[in-house]
């Protein structure tokens, strides 16, 4: 037993992957191709992708949002868990990365579930709100530019139904959020999100030490 979260050294992390991860060959291929890119650090960890997949299934989600697609690993994990008539609205601005994502989505046979919208995510989310989609989504995953996290959160909170979940990535930010000497724009923005959610009575929350920190907010 332990009264705090276990520190995962390389040996324990390898054990975790060996005894939990059920990553498909295609997901592994996508992760390995992404690792060759200059911005590979933006890729979520495989155990986090599997967690998102399980979370979608537990929710019985049919409609989901992703803010920040990159090369499509998390979108593939989410879409795979949606029913055949499910929909994932995927928001990004980078055509090169999302072209790679769509190649894998097609190969996985989930491309018909994913609606990729290449535009600033705040504009896309606001259009969804303006077009009467408030309270209609089951799940949202936010993993994009950190300085707009609070905006994305507020917009997703309008779009998510009661009992739906918003998952926000990078909320531990390699530990920088806990270091008062680190005050760059991204770190400050994530601190602001963490502070805001901690006192937000509209949601129940849990900040999980998975990946780079993942906050779950369940809409009351």
Buried (B, 14 or more C-beta within 10 A) or exposed (E): EEEEEEEEEEEEEEEEEEEEBEBEEBBEEBBEBBEEBEEBEBBBBBBBBBBBBEBBEEBEBBBBBBBBBBBBBBBBBBBBBBEEEBBBBBBBBBEEBBEBBBBBBEEBEBBEBBEBBEEBBBEBBBEBBEEEBBEEBBBBBBBBBBEBBBBBBEBBBBBBBEEBBBBBBBBBBEEBBEEEEBEEEBBBBBBBBBEEBEEBEEBEBEBBEBBBBBBBBBBE
